């Protein structure tokens, strides 16, 4: 009688915090993918804001400062995508259009709404980066990545504070606008981790 081949059970590993799972290289790949997508989306948001508010010297200076930091973040994750052989998100065209549209639409609503957009997005990004830092502290081989993410988190928090200092909370329907943008940002993170 021929012996039956035993099927090896595939073990699914995801981020710590999920029940019964352990960290693995795939988790870091997911972090790189989602961070690359997020920083690309942030770059596009600021491009959309500049297209509308670029004639205002004060706003141009503020937005260009934040956009420059986002470009540096994006550049880092672009290099990590290549270095680690990580597949970028398949939704890149969506982030291209959606990021720009979000920036331009909120800027058309006024400076305050543009800053409210910044506050909402950066709140979610800071929270997201903190979750990654919590995972990476258990991966000593990822010390360099952890240091970069910590630095980027501090800069995202600076953007958040700039938005508040420039009247984000005075935007029309601030609470609703923030809630919608934060919800969309969280959904984008969830999707970009996998697709």
C-alpha positions as CSV (number, residue, x, y, z in Angstrom):
1,X,0.0,0.0,0.0
2,X,1.5,3.4,-1.0
3,X,2.3,5.8,1.8
4,X,0.2,8.9,2.0
5,X,2.1,12.1,1.8
6,X,1.5,14.2,4.8
7,X,0.6,17.8,4.0
8,X,2.6,20.3,5.8
9,X,0.5,22.7,7.7
10,X,1.2,26.3,6.6
11,X,1.6,28.6,9.6
12,X,0.4,32.1,9.1
13,X,2.6,34.7,10.8
14,X,1.6,38.3,11.3
15,X,2.4,41.1,13.6
16,X,2.7,40.6,17.3
17,X,-0.5,41.6,19.0
18,X,-2.5,39.3,16.7
19,X,-3.5,36.2,18.6
20,X,-1.1,33.3,18.4
21,X,1.4,34.9,16.0
22,X,5.0,35.8,15.9
23,X,7.1,38.3,14.0
24,X,8.8,37.2,10.7
25,X,10.4,38.8,7.8
26,X,7.1,39.2,6.0
27,X,5.9,41.6,8.7
28,X,8.8,43.9,8.0
29,X,8.1,43.7,4.3
30,X,4.6,44.7,5.0
31,X,5.8,47.7,7.1
32,X,8.1,48.8,4.3
33,X,5.3,48.4,1.7
34,X,2.7,50.4,3.7
35,X,5.2,53.1,4.8
36,X,6.3,53.6,1.2
37,X,2.7,53.9,0.1
38,X,1.9,56.3,3.0
39,X,4.8,58.5,2.3
40,X,4.0,58.6,-1.4
41,X,0.4,59.5,-0.5
42,X,1.6,62.3,1.9
43,X,3.8,63.7,-0.9
44,X,0.8,63.9,-3.2
45,X,-1.4,65.5,-0.5
46,X,1.2,68.3,-0.2
47,X,1.5,68.6,-3.9
48,X,-2.3,69.1,-4.1
49,X,-2.2,71.7,-1.3
50,X,0.6,73.6,-3.0
51,X,-1.3,73.6,-6.3
52,X,-4.1,75.5,-4.6
53,X,-2.4,77.5,-1.9
54,X,1.0,78.1,-3.5
55,X,0.3,81.8,-4.1
56,X,0.2,82.4,-0.3
57,X,3.8,82.9,0.7
58,X,3.2,81.8,4.3
59,X,1.3,78.7,3.4
60,X,3.8,77.9,0.6
61,X,6.7,78.0,3.1
62,X,4.9,75.8,5.6
63,X,3.7,73.2,3.1
64,X,7.1,73.1,1.3
65,X,8.8,72.5,4.6
66,X,6.5,69.5,5.4
67,X,6.7,68.3,1.8
68,X,10.5,68.2,1.8
69,X,10.5,66.0,4.9
70,X,7.9,63.7,3.3
71,X,10.1,63.5,0.2
72,X,13.0,62.4,2.4
73,X,10.8,59.8,4.1
74,X,9.7,58.5,0.7
75,X,13.2,58.3,-0.6
76,X,14.3,56.2,2.3
77,X,11.4,53.7,1.8
78,X,12.0,53.6,-2.0
79,X,15.6,52.5,-1.3
80,X,14.3,49.9,1.3
81,X,11.8,48.5,-1.2
82,X,14.7,47.9,-3.7
83,X,17.2,46.8,-1.1
84,X,14.9,44.2,0.5
85,X,13.1,43.2,-2.7
86,X,9.7,44.2,-1.3
87,X,6.8,44.3,-3.6
88,X,5.3,47.8,-3.6
89,X,1.5,48.2,-3.2
90,X,-0.5,47.4,-6.3
91,X,-2.6,50.5,-5.4
92,X,0.1,53.0,-6.3
93,X,-2.1,54.6,-9.0
94,X,-4.9,55.1,-6.4
95,X,-2.6,56.8,-3.9
96,X,-1.3,59.0,-6.7
97,X,-4.8,60.3,-7.5
98,X,-6.4,60.1,-4.1
99,X,-3.5,61.9,-2.3
100,X,-3.5,64.8,-4.7
101,X,-7.2,65.1,-4.7
102,X,-7.4,65.1,-0.8
103,X,-4.8,67.8,-0.7
104,X,-6.4,70.0,-3.4
105,X,-10.0,69.6,-2.2
106,X,-9.2,70.4,1.4
107,X,-7.0,73.4,0.3
108,X,-10.0,74.6,-1.8
109,X,-12.1,74.6,1.3
110,X,-9.5,77.0,2.8
111,X,-6.2,77.1,4.6
112,X,-7.8,75.9,7.8
113,X,-9.2,72.8,6.1
114,X,-5.8,72.1,4.5
115,X,-4.2,72.2,8.0
116,X,-7.1,70.0,9.4
117,X,-6.2,67.5,6.7
118,X,-2.6,67.6,7.8
119,X,-3.5,67.2,11.5
120,X,-5.8,64.2,10.8
121,X,-3.4,62.4,8.5
122,X,-0.4,62.9,10.7
123,X,-2.3,61.8,13.8
124,X,-3.0,58.4,12.1
125,X,0.6,58.2,10.7
126,X,2.1,58.9,14.2
127,X,-0.1,56.2,15.7
128,X,0.8,53.8,12.9
129,X,4.5,54.4,13.3
130,X,4.2,53.9,17.1
131,X,2.7,50.5,16.5
132,X,5.6,49.6,14.2
133,X,8.1,50.8,16.8
134,X,6.5,48.6,19.4
135,X,7.0,45.6,17.1
136,X,10.5,46.6,16.0
137,X,11.9,46.9,19.5
138,X,11.7,43.1,19.6
139,X,13.7,42.8,16.4
140,X,17.3,43.8,17.2
141,X,18.4,43.2,13.7
142,X,16.1,46.0,12.6
143,X,17.7,48.7,14.7
144,X,18.4,51.0,11.7
145,X,14.8,50.8,10.5
146,X,13.6,51.5,14.0
147,X,15.7,54.6,14.3
148,X,14.5,55.9,10.9
149,X,10.9,55.3,11.8
150,X,11.4,57.0,15.2
151,X,12.8,60.1,13.4
152,X,10.0,60.1,10.8
153,X,7.4,59.8,13.6
154,X,8.9,62.9,15.3
155,X,8.7,64.8,12.0
156,X,5.1,63.7,11.4
157,X,4.2,64.9,14.9
158,X,5.9,68.2,14.0
159,X,3.6,68.5,11.0
160,X,0.6,67.7,13.2
161,X,1.6,70.5,15.5
162,X,2.1,72.9,12.6
163,X,-1.4,72.2,11.5
164,X,-2.8,73.0,14.9
165,X,-0.8,76.2,15.2
166,X,-2.2,77.3,11.8
167,X,-5.9,77.1,12.7
168,X,-6.8,73.5,11.7
169,X,-9.5,73.5,14.4
170,X,-11.1,76.5,12.8
171,X,-11.9,74.6,9.6
172,X,-15.5,74.2,8.7
173,X,-16.9,71.0,10.3
174,X,-13.5,70.3,11.7
175,X,-14.5,67.3,13.8
176,X,-16.4,65.6,10.9
177,X,-13.7,66.4,8.4
178,X,-11.0,65.0,10.8
179,X,-13.0,61.9,11.4
180,X,-13.5,61.2,7.7
181,X,-9.9,61.8,6.8
182,X,-8.6,59.7,9.8
183,X,-11.0,56.8,8.9
184,X,-9.8,56.9,5.2
185,X,-6.2,57.0,6.3
186,X,-6.6,54.0,8.6
187,X,-8.4,52.1,5.8
188,X,-5.6,53.0,3.4
189,X,-3.0,51.6,5.8
190,X,-4.9,48.4,6.3
191,X,-5.3,47.8,2.6
192,X,-1.7,48.8,1.6
193,X,-0.3,46.2,4.1
194,X,-1.7,43.4,2.0
195,X,-2.3,44.7,-1.6
